[in-house]
Amino acid sequence: MADTVMDVHKFKFSVAYADTDAGGIMYHGRYIEIAERARMNWLGRNARPNPADVGLVIRDLQIRYLRPLFLCDEFVVETRVLKVGAASVSVEQKFVKNGEICAILTGTAAYLDANGRPTCMPDILINALKK
């Protein structure tokens, strides 16, 4: 029951001093935090999990750094669903500055019940993810 989905959600962000290392380059770990903000911004508009469940939890994540981002750079995180399964969703997130891709994160989130076990996502969530 896997479907490919192509809609893109865009989340704008600017690199602040706290995001950088001593050389003024955005610290590699910040990409994960910013990607999470972009996912939450997107999910908050599209899908609410069952309150009794834990919800979507990252199961795996890969990051490919292509170009550095620097202090005061403005960029967009483009979030796109790659595949929706019964109990998981795969997502790609591109960090884009002036049309150039700086980093690509791909990952899979599993839907967990209140006991922390993988379970089928509610239909309302699956439908929202497929939008």
N, C-alpha and C positions, 0 to 999 in steps of 0.2 A: 504494500500500500504506500509506496514512495512516489512523490510527485516532485518535479522540478519547478521552482518558483523564481521569477525574475525581478520583481519590484525592488527598488532601491530606496532606502531611507537615508537622508543626509543629515549629519550632525556637525555643526560648525564648532571649531575650537581654536584657541590661540595658545601658543607656548608661553608659559609664565616662567619667571626665574626659578620657582620651586620645582619645575618640571625638568630642569637642566642639570648637567654635570658641571664640573669646574671649567670645562671648555666651552660652555654655552650650547652644547648639543643636548637635545632631548634624551633623557636617560631611558635606556631600553625597557626597563620595567614599567615606565609610565604608559607605554603603548597599551599594555593589558588593562590598566585602570581606565584609560580614556575609552578603549573599546567597550568596556563594561558600561560606562556612562552612556555611550551611544546605543548599546543594546537595550538598556533600561529605558532610555528616551523613546526608542522605537516600540518596545513592548508595552510601555505605559499607555501608548496611544492605541495599540492594537489588541492587546490580549491581557486578560487577568486570569491567573491560575485559580483553581479551586482553593479557597482559604484553608481547608483542612490538610492540603498537601504541602510539601516543601516547595514544589515547582521545578523550574528548569535550573539544572546545575551543570556547570561545564565539566565534561568528561575528558576531553582532550583538546589541545590547542597547539597550533603551529604558527610560527611567526617568521616571515621572510622580510629582512630589512634591505631596502634597495637604495635609498638616499636618506641622509640625515635631515632631521628637522632641527631648527635653531631657535634660540630665544626670540620671541616676538613674531615668529612665523604664524600665519593664519592658514588653517587647512580644514578639510572636511573629511569626516569618517563616513564612508559609504557602506551601509550594511545591506546585505542581500542574502536571502534564504536560498540555500542550494538544494536542500532536500528535507522533506517533512515525512517522518515515519510515525508509527503508532505511539511510540514512547520516546522519540528523540527528534531533534532538529539540527541540521548542519547549516552553518552560517559562514559567509565570507565577509570580511571587513577590510576595506582599502582606505589607507590614509593618503589623501590626495591634496597636493599643494600646486596651485596654478596649472592644473591638468596633468601633473606628473605624479605617478604613484611612488610614494616614499616607503610604504610598508604594506604587507598583506598578511592578515590574520585569518586563519581558517580553523574552525573548531566545531565540535559537536556537544550539544547539551542534552542530557537525559532528564526526563520528567520523573521526579521521585514522589512517592506517597508520604504520608505522615511518619511512617516507620523508616524512611530513607531507602526504600526499595524501588527499583524502576517499575513504572506502571503506565498504562495507556493514558495519553493526554485527554482531557475533556474535549468533546467535539467543538465547543466554542473556541477553544485555544487552537486546535488544528485548523479550523476554518479561518481564524484570524491570521495564522502564520502563512496560509496559502494565498492570502489577498495579494 
